[in-house]
């Protein structure tokens, strides 16, 4: 926040539920894409599901990120360090970001990575949604 990479966003709490809905929609599309054996797009959609769920959590604090990297750092600082969210899921978010970049920029992806990401994303979203609806 001191560097201006995380900013106050007064509409955040109002928009957090729509970010959860975006995360759910991305997960649903990813599940369909996975069944179609399109692992590149599954990878990308799963990352964005986690991204939107993370953004919803940040919005719930009336804050907004400047970048994907800043969102991950905010998750660590505001949720993991306070025992609200497990570091395991932030690590899954980092892995998903890396896999998304590999798929998007280098045409590298795998069915096995998608299977692992599907499981992590479902758990991530369930926990994030629970925190938003508290």
C-alpha positions as CSV (number, residue, x, y, z in Angstrom):
1,X,0.0,0.0,0.0
2,X,2.9,2.4,0.8
3,X,4.1,2.0,-2.9
4,X,0.6,2.5,-4.2
5,X,0.3,-1.0,-5.7
6,X,-2.7,-1.8,-3.5
7,X,-5.2,1.0,-3.3
8,X,-8.4,1.8,-1.4
9,X,-11.4,0.8,-3.6
10,X,-14.6,1.9,-1.9
11,X,-16.9,-0.1,-4.2
12,X,-14.9,-3.3,-3.4
13,X,-17.4,-4.8,-0.9
14,X,-20.2,-4.3,-3.4
15,X,-18.3,-5.9,-6.2
16,X,-16.8,-8.8,-4.3
17,X,-19.9,-11.1,-5.0
18,X,-19.6,-10.4,-8.8
19,X,-15.9,-11.4,-8.7
20,X,-17.0,-14.7,-7.0
21,X,-19.5,-15.2,-9.8
22,X,-16.8,-14.6,-12.4
23,X,-14.6,-17.2,-10.6
24,X,-17.4,-19.7,-10.7
25,X,-18.1,-19.1,-14.3
26,X,-14.4,-19.5,-15.2
27,X,-14.3,-22.8,-13.2
28,X,-17.5,-24.1,-15.0
29,X,-16.0,-23.2,-18.4
30,X,-12.7,-24.8,-17.4
31,X,-14.5,-28.1,-16.5
32,X,-16.2,-28.1,-19.8
33,X,-13.0,-27.3,-21.7
34,X,-11.2,-30.0,-19.7
35,X,-13.8,-32.6,-20.9
36,X,-13.1,-31.4,-24.4
37,X,-9.4,-32.2,-23.9
38,X,-8.4,-28.6,-24.4
39,X,-5.8,-28.4,-21.7
40,X,-4.3,-25.1,-22.8
41,X,-7.6,-23.2,-22.3
42,X,-8.4,-25.2,-19.2
43,X,-5.1,-24.0,-17.7
44,X,-5.9,-20.4,-18.5
45,X,-9.5,-20.6,-17.3
46,X,-8.5,-22.2,-14.0
47,X,-5.9,-19.5,-13.3
48,X,-8.5,-16.8,-13.9
49,X,-11.0,-18.5,-11.6
50,X,-8.4,-18.3,-8.8
51,X,-7.5,-14.7,-9.8
52,X,-11.2,-13.6,-9.6
53,X,-11.6,-15.4,-6.3
54,X,-8.5,-13.7,-4.9
55,X,-9.7,-10.4,-6.2
56,X,-13.0,-10.9,-4.5
57,X,-11.2,-11.4,-1.2
58,X,-9.2,-8.2,-1.7
59,X,-12.4,-6.4,-2.7
60,X,-14.0,-7.6,0.5
61,X,-11.5,-5.4,2.3
62,X,-12.3,-2.4,0.0
63,X,-8.9,-2.7,-1.7
64,X,-7.8,-3.2,-5.3
65,X,-4.5,-4.6,-6.8
66,X,-2.3,-3.0,-9.4
67,X,-1.1,-6.3,-10.9
68,X,-1.4,-10.1,-10.7
69,X,1.9,-10.1,-8.7
70,X,0.5,-7.4,-6.3
71,X,-2.6,-9.5,-5.8
72,X,-0.6,-12.5,-4.8
73,X,1.4,-10.4,-2.3
74,X,-1.8,-8.9,-0.9
75,X,-3.1,-12.4,-0.4
76,X,0.0,-13.3,1.6
77,X,-0.1,-10.2,3.7
78,X,-3.8,-9.8,4.3
79,X,-5.0,-13.3,4.5
80,X,-2.2,-15.8,5.0
81,X,-0.2,-13.9,7.6
82,X,-3.4,-13.4,9.6
83,X,-4.3,-17.1,9.5
84,X,-7.4,-16.4,7.4
85,X,-6.3,-18.3,4.3
86,X,-3.8,-21.2,4.0
87,X,-0.5,-20.6,2.4
88,X,-1.1,-23.8,0.4
89,X,-3.7,-22.0,-1.6
90,X,-1.6,-19.0,-2.3
91,X,1.1,-21.4,-3.5
92,X,-1.5,-23.0,-5.7
93,X,-2.4,-19.6,-7.1
94,X,1.3,-18.9,-7.8
95,X,1.6,-22.3,-9.5
96,X,-1.5,-21.6,-11.5
97,X,-0.2,-18.2,-12.6
98,X,3.1,-19.9,-13.8
99,X,1.2,-22.6,-15.6
100,X,-1.1,-20.0,-17.2
101,X,1.9,-18.1,-18.4
102,X,3.5,-21.3,-19.8
103,X,0.3,-22.1,-21.7
104,X,-0.4,-18.6,-22.9
105,X,3.1,-17.5,-23.9
106,X,5.1,-20.7,-24.6
107,X,2.4,-23.2,-25.7
108,X,3.3,-25.6,-22.8
109,X,0.6,-27.4,-20.8
110,X,-0.4,-30.9,-19.7
111,X,-3.5,-32.9,-18.7
112,X,-1.8,-33.8,-15.4
113,X,-1.2,-30.2,-14.5
114,X,-4.9,-29.4,-15.3
115,X,-6.1,-32.2,-13.1
116,X,-4.1,-30.9,-10.2
117,X,-5.3,-27.3,-10.9
118,X,-8.9,-28.4,-11.1
119,X,-8.8,-29.8,-7.6
120,X,-6.9,-26.8,-6.2
121,X,-9.2,-24.3,-7.9
122,X,-12.4,-26.0,-6.6
123,X,-11.0,-25.9,-3.0
124,X,-9.6,-22.3,-3.4
125,X,-13.0,-21.0,-4.7
126,X,-15.0,-22.8,-2.0
127,X,-12.9,-21.2,0.8
128,X,-12.9,-17.8,-0.9
129,X,-16.7,-17.9,-1.3
130,X,-17.1,-18.9,2.3
131,X,-15.0,-15.9,3.5
132,X,-16.9,-13.5,1.2
133,X,-20.3,-14.8,2.5
134,X,-19.3,-14.5,6.2
